[in-house]
Amino acid sequence: MDGLHGGFSAGLGLANTNLRALSGGALPGSATAPVFGLQLGYNHQINSLVLGVEADAFLFRASRFFDQGPTRTRWQTSWDASIRARLGYAVDRTLLYVTGGVSFADMRIFAANNGVIPVGGDERQTRVGWTVGAGAEHAFTPNWTGRIAYQYANYGSRTLFGVPGVRLDTHKVTVGVNYLFSTGPSAVVARY
């Protein structure tokens, strides 16, 4: 399949940090959240081999907190995104692929009295890391495909909220649909 594709995906994400260890067990270090996003990419098919590039952006609001008196300390993510290469093998109308590239995410830690009035600081970072994943995509019609995908991203460790070595990595499992745009006078036919 040659040409441009775009679509949307939704699923479940898991954000992992080491904040439980860094806070002496007070602040939970992992959180799950629904994810919703858009993807846009381009594929080029050579016989059964499919080469491509894809970018995506997701809403990913994972969050955990602990209360100490009237003060609530919370960490959260709000979004993530990636730009990736894709390498796949087409079997009839189904594409099996692996993917990898650069990823981006935000991370925030803040404290507030009664969960509302800021106290003790508020810091947000945009992190850059790497991502790998795999998936399967099936062409149901000449222009529409459905897919399922897994993606792991690692953002390393940085100082955040005055705490050194705060680590972040994420896992996502999503299902989605893509529309295959025309690259000429007629619609692109999904050959995989």
C-alpha positions as CSV (number, residue, x, y, z in Angstrom):
1,M,0.0,0.0,0.0
2,D,1.4,3.3,-1.0
3,G,0.2,6.7,0.2
4,L,-1.0,8.8,3.1
5,H,-3.2,7.5,5.9
6,G,-4.8,9.2,9.0
7,G,-7.1,8.1,11.7
8,F,-7.8,7.8,15.4
9,S,-7.1,5.3,18.2
10,A,-8.2,4.7,21.7
11,G,-7.1,2.3,24.5
12,L,-5.4,2.0,27.8
13,G,-2.1,3.4,29.0
14,L,0.1,2.7,32.0
15,A,2.6,5.3,33.3
16,N,5.4,4.0,35.6
17,T,7.6,6.2,37.8
18,N,9.9,5.5,40.7
19,L,8.2,8.1,42.9
20,R,7.0,5.4,45.4
21,A,10.6,4.6,46.2
22,L,11.8,8.2,46.1
23,S,9.0,9.3,48.5
24,G,9.5,6.5,51.0
25,G,6.3,4.7,49.9
26,A,4.0,7.8,50.4
27,L,3.3,8.6,46.7
28,P,2.1,5.8,44.4
29,G,4.4,5.4,41.5
30,S,2.1,3.9,38.8
31,A,-1.2,4.8,37.2
32,T,-3.4,3.7,34.4
33,A,-5.6,5.9,32.3
34,P,-7.6,5.8,29.0
35,V,-5.8,7.2,26.0
36,F,-7.3,8.8,22.9
37,G,-5.3,10.0,19.9
38,L,-4.8,10.8,16.3
39,Q,-2.2,9.3,13.9
40,L,-1.0,10.4,10.5
41,G,1.5,8.5,8.3
42,Y,2.8,7.4,4.9
43,N,3.5,3.9,3.7
44,H,5.3,2.5,0.7
45,Q,4.8,-1.2,-0.3
46,I,7.3,-3.2,-2.2
47,N,5.8,-6.7,-2.8
48,S,5.0,-7.9,0.7
49,L,7.4,-5.5,2.4
50,V,5.9,-2.2,3.8
51,L,8.0,0.7,4.8
52,G,6.5,3.7,6.5
53,V,6.7,6.7,8.9
54,E,4.0,7.7,11.3
55,A,3.3,10.5,13.9
56,D,0.8,10.3,16.7
57,A,-0.5,12.4,19.6
58,F,-2.6,11.2,22.5
59,L,-4.4,12.5,25.5
60,F,-3.0,10.4,28.4
61,R,-4.0,11.7,31.8
62,A,-2.5,9.3,34.3
63,S,-2.4,10.6,37.9
64,R,-1.7,9.6,41.5
65,F,-1.6,11.5,44.8
66,F,-1.2,11.3,48.5
67,D,-2.6,13.5,51.3
68,Q,-0.7,14.9,54.3
69,G,-3.0,16.9,56.4
70,P,-4.7,19.4,54.1
71,T,-2.0,19.2,51.5
72,R,-2.4,16.9,48.5
73,T,0.7,16.2,46.4
74,R,0.0,14.8,43.0
75,W,2.0,13.7,39.9
76,Q,0.4,13.4,36.5
77,T,0.8,13.1,32.8
78,S,-1.5,14.8,30.3
79,W,-0.3,13.9,26.8
80,D,2.3,12.0,24.8
81,A,3.3,11.9,21.2
82,S,5.8,10.1,18.9
83,I,7.4,10.2,15.4
84,R,8.2,6.6,14.3
85,A,9.5,4.5,11.4
86,R,7.4,1.4,10.6
87,L,8.6,-1.9,9.0
88,G,5.9,-4.4,8.1
89,Y,5.1,-7.6,6.3
90,A,1.8,-7.9,4.4
91,V,-0.1,-11.2,4.4
92,D,-3.1,-10.9,2.1
93,R,-5.0,-7.8,3.5
94,T,-3.3,-7.9,6.9
95,L,-0.1,-6.0,7.8
96,L,2.1,-7.1,10.7
97,Y,4.6,-4.5,11.7
98,V,7.2,-3.3,14.2
99,T,7.9,0.4,14.9
100,G,10.3,2.6,16.7
101,G,11.4,6.2,17.0
102,V,11.4,9.3,19.2
103,S,8.7,10.0,21.8
104,F,7.5,13.1,23.8
105,A,5.5,13.4,27.0
106,D,4.7,15.8,29.8
107,M,5.1,15.1,33.5
108,R,4.0,17.4,36.4
109,I,4.3,17.3,40.2
110,F,2.4,19.9,42.3
111,A,1.1,20.3,45.8
112,A,-2.1,22.1,46.9
113,N,-4.1,22.7,50.1
114,N,-7.4,20.9,49.9
115,G,-6.4,20.0,46.4
116,V,-7.1,23.5,45.1
117,I,-4.9,26.2,46.6
118,P,-1.3,25.9,45.4
119,V,1.3,25.4,48.1
120,G,4.8,24.0,48.0
121,G,5.5,24.3,44.3
122,D,4.3,23.2,40.9
123,E,6.7,22.0,38.2
124,R,6.0,20.6,34.7
125,Q,8.4,19.1,32.2
126,T,8.2,18.0,28.6
127,R,10.3,14.9,28.3
128,V,11.9,13.4,25.2
129,G,12.6,9.7,25.0
130,W,12.5,6.6,22.7
131,T,9.7,4.3,21.8
132,V,9.3,0.8,20.3
133,G,6.2,-1.2,19.5
134,A,4.4,-3.6,17.3
135,G,0.9,-4.0,15.8
136,A,-1.4,-5.6,13.2
137,E,-3.5,-3.7,10.7
138,H,-6.2,-5.1,8.4
139,A,-7.8,-3.6,5.3
140,F,-11.5,-4.0,5.6
141,T,-12.2,-2.0,2.4
142,P,-10.0,-0.3,-0.2
143,N,-9.8,2.8,2.0
144,W,-10.4,1.8,5.6
145,T,-8.2,-0.3,7.9
146,G,-8.5,-1.3,11.5
147,R,-5.6,-2.0,13.8
148,I,-4.4,-3.0,17.2
149,A,-1.0,-1.8,18.5
150,Y,1.3,-1.9,21.6
151,Q,3.8,0.8,22.3
152,Y,6.4,1.2,25.0
153,A,8.2,4.5,25.7
154,N,11.1,5.3,28.0
155,Y,11.8,8.9,29.1
156,G,14.8,8.3,31.4
157,S,15.4,10.1,34.7
158,R,15.4,13.8,35.5
159,T,15.2,16.1,38.5
160,L,11.6,17.2,39.0
161,F,10.0,19.1,41.9
162,G,13.5,19.2,43.5
163,V,13.7,15.4,43.5
164,P,16.6,14.0,41.5
165,G,16.3,10.9,39.4
166,V,12.5,10.9,38.7
167,R,12.0,8.2,36.1
168,L,9.1,7.9,33.6
169,D,8.1,5.1,31.2
170,T,4.8,4.2,29.6
171,H,2.9,1.3,28.0
172,K,-0.1,1.7,25.7
173,V,-2.4,-0.8,24.0
174,T,-4.7,0.8,21.5
175,V,-7.2,-0.1,18.8
176,G,-7.9,2.3,15.9
177,V,-9.0,3.0,12.4
178,N,-7.2,4.6,9.5
179,Y,-8.5,6.1,6.2
180,L,-6.2,5.7,3.2
181,F,-6.1,8.9,1.2
182,S,-5.9,9.0,-2.6
183,T,-2.5,9.7,-4.1
184,G,-3.9,10.1,-7.6
185,P,-7.2,10.2,-9.5
186,S,-8.5,7.1,-7.7
187,A,-8.4,5.9,-4.1
188,V,-5.4,4.1,-2.8
189,V,-6.1,0.4,-2.7
190,A,-4.8,-1.4,0.4
191,R,-3.0,-4.3,-1.1
192,Y,-2.0,-5.8,2.3
